[in-house]
Amino acid sequence: MSGDVLIGVDAGTSVIKAVAFDLNGRQLEAASRRNSYETRPDGGVVQNMKRTWTDTVDVLREVTEAVGADRVLALGITGQGDGTWLIDADGEPIHDGWLWLDARSAQEVADITASHGIDTIYRNTGAGVNVCQMRSQLLWMTRNTPDLLEQAATALHCKDWLYLGLTGVRASDPTEGVFTFGDFRSREYSDDVLDALGLSHLRHLLPPILDGSVDAHGLTRAAAAATGLPEGLPVSLGYVDVICTALGAGLHDADAMPGFSVLGSTGMHMRFAPDADAVSLNEDRSGYTMALPGKAYGQMQTNMAATLNIDWILDVATELLASEGVARNRTDLLAGLDEKVLAAQPGAALFHPYISSAGERGPFANPAARASLTGLDQGCGWFDLVRAVYDGLVLAARDCYTALGEIPLEIRLSGGAARSDTLVQLLAAALNRPVRTVAQPEAGAAGAVIIAGIAQGYFVDAADATRRWVHPVLQDPQLPDSQLVDTYDTLFASYLATREAMQPVWDAQSTMRRVLR
């Protein structure tokens, strides 16, 4: 083994990053490019695949030039989850990649969920069906654009597309390949699942499942020339970004058995399961079961939108101020906001944070779900509304953890919201658990590097990586405030009652939107 640097790529929805780490887990260099995608009137959300590749090449070259190509030991790749990225026999894109934000397959989700095969699908994959996923998107394409599928040779996800560009190998990993079409116990595709989905005729589009913690492939000559990295450098296909983030933030910890939350654009809430026997599936067939390296799993419930809700209410404020000639942006408004939110009245309004136009996927799946503010009266002020949005995020987290079973004894936290002391404090109170943030700003890239490091023998396994790279950067816990705990117990009862009452309202509103479109 030569070299003393590991590089991780995290191709997220908003930003594509390359991050270099030394062998002690210290971040050395980083480069990023803002991502861009197109939102279409029909609910489609797509991303230019070739631009994603060139942006990745650019950030890799920038980091490589900063640290020196001869120092790099290995490269790990992760990226945004779900979606559908189709390529032809020559490896060329035949469309813009469909993202997880794409909402076109709502009817297909309803049809799959109502089908006789839904028990087979959920029992094997351990994952609920929603509009984010390749399986529902491929069914939409089967019904609406069969000519597109006729051109396709392989169906990839974002990180798989980048891995193909770097190594020339078509593959998916044990997370995305399995929770869409497989059996989580065997970590392989399941013919029973494909048949139940009505997608057996597309089996040829699915690439082999490759475990990047076991096997790596060498960087091609063309990719080496483009990135500045050495030809033949070992490249590992990481697991999906949320699992890599969980690895980088310490979910794989059989001693602590922690929970882990990501409060970024989306919300991810998960528990550690040491093996398949410890996985507990839900009666309502929601959530995801995703492999971790070795025999372990992460079980999760995922909110379609987390901090996107805060972005929305801040954008409303900036638009109002702009109408009066006052220029402000989100950063301006966030400055000093924590103190005002804490001083605002909890319960002056109740907010359900389903702001995504794709609906909600956790802890229930409903493409028609939308955000709502209820319980307002004339005494509710602006900062009370903002407090309601913050409260909605932490109550949604509690909703998700409750669906996973008993809330873990400790929660580890990553994502943009982890930088808000107020949100951390409110989350600890809402869950009535200590919350520990992780001083690893690029946990997703770190997780991809951990997978590459296991494959190269630098780490014995994921538990070894957690002890060496994560435990030293775990912060002191934020303990729950007992008075706020009582407040959130009261709020949560109303939150659940309102959510359950909104189901027929969402259906009526969905019909309204179709008529008015």
C-alpha positions, 0 to 999 in steps of 0.5 A, a space after each residue: 500500500 502506497 500513498 497517504 491520501 484518500 479521496 471521496 466524491 459526493 455528487 449530491 443534489 445541490 453540490 458535487 464535492 471532492 474531498 481529500 482526507 489523510 489517513 487519520 481522517 483529517 480533511 486536507 482539501 476540498 473542491 465543489 461545483 454547484 449542481 443544477 437541474 430542471 423542474 418541468 411543468 409535468 412534475 419532472 425533475 431532470 439533470 444533465 448527465 454529461 454535465 454531472 460527469 464534467 463537474 465531477 472531473 473538474 472537482 477531482 482535478 482541482 483536489 488532485 492538483 492540491 494534494 499531489 496525484 502520487 499521494 492518492 491511495 484510493 478513490 470512493 464514489 457516492 451520490 444522490 439516491 434514487 432516480 433513473 439514469 439511462 444509457 445506451 450500449 455505448 455508455 452514452 446518456 439517452 436522456 437527462 437523468 431523472 432525479 429523486 425529486 421527480 413526481 411523474 410516477 405518482 399513479 404508478 406508486 398508487 398502482 403498485 401499492 394497491 397490487 397483489 404483489 406489494 407484500 412480496 415487494 416490501 417483504 423482500 426489499 424492505 423498502 416502501 414504494 414511492 415516486 423517488 425510486 427507479 422501480 416506479 419511474 421505470 413503470 411510468 416509462 413503460 407506460 408512457 415512453 416505451 421508445 426510450 426504454 427500447 434505446 436503453 442498455 443499462 439503468 443506472 443511478 447517479 453514482 453508478 454513472 460516475 463509476 462507469 465514467 471512471 472505471 468503464 464498469 457498469 454496476 450498482 451497489 448493495 443499497 440502491 440495487 437491492 432496495 429497488 429490485 432485490 432481497 435485502 437478506 441476500 443483497 441480490 436482485 430478486 426475480 420475485 420482486 421484478 415479477 411483482 412490479 411488472 418489470 421482469 421484461 426490463 431485467 436486462 437493464 439492471 447492472 451487476 451488484 458490486 460491493 465497493 467495500 470488497 471489490 474495486 476497479 482501476 481508473 481508466 486511461 481516459 479518466 486518468 487523463 481527465 482528472 490528473 489521477 494515476 491510471 489504475 488507481 483503485 476506485 470503489 463504488 460507494 453505497 448511496 449517499 445517505 448510507 455513506 453519510 451515516 458511515 461517516 457520522 458513526 451509525 455503524 456502532 454496535 456498542 452504542 446502537 445509535 440513531 442517526 439523522 441527516 437534516 439537510 434538504 431532505 430528512 433522514 432518520 435511521 437506526 442501526 441493525 447489526 444483522 438481517 435478523 435485527 431488521 423489523 419491517 413495518 405493517 404499513 410498508 414504509 421506510 427503507 432497509 439499506 445494507 451497511 458494509 459487512 452484515 449490518 443494516 440501516 433502517 430508515 424513514 425519510 422525509 422528502 423535505 427538511 431544511 427545504 421548508 426553512 428555505 421556503 419560509 425565508 424565500 417568502 420573507 425575501 420576496 415580501 421585502 423585495 416588493 418594498 425595495 428591501 434586498 435580503 437573502 436567506 443568509 441575511 435572514 438566518 443571522 440572529 434567527 435562532 434566538 428569535 425562534 426560541 423566544 417565539 410561542 410553540 403551538 401558535 401554529 402547527 406545521 407539517 413539513 411536506 413542502 416537496 411537490 413529490 409528496 411524502 415518503 416517510 413515515 408514510 408514502 403519499 405523493 399527494 401530501 403537502 405542507 400545511 399550517 393549521 391552528 393559526 389565529 390573529 395572535 400568531 406572528 411572523 416568528 411564531 410561524 418560523 417557530 412552527 416550521 422548526 417545530 415541524 421538522 423535529 416533530 417529523 423526525 419524531 414521527 419517523 423514529 416512532 415508526 422505526 420502533 423505540 427511539 435509540 438512546 442516542 442520536 447522531 446528527 449531520 446535515 446543514 441543520 446540525 449547524 443550528 444550535 436551536 434546531 439541535 436543542 429542539 430535536 433533543 427535546 422532541 426525541 427526549 434523547 441526547 443529540 451529538 453532532 459530528 465534527 466531520 463537515 463532509 460525512 458523505 465523502 468520508 463514508 465513501 472513503 471508508 468504503 474504499 479504505 475497507 476494500 484496500 485493507 486500510 480499515 479492518 471493517 466498518 466498526 474499525 473505521 468508526 472507532 478510528 475516524 468517527 469517535 474522535 470527532 463526536 461532539 459533546 451531547 446536547 441533552 434534552 431540556 425537560 420543560 421542552 420535552 413536555 412541550 413536544 409531547 403535547 405538540 406531537 399528539 396534535 401533530 399526529 392527529 392533524 396528519 391523520 385527518 389530512 389524508 382526505 384533504 390531500 386527495 381533494 387538493 390533488 384533484 384540485 391541482 389537476 383541474 386547475 393545471 
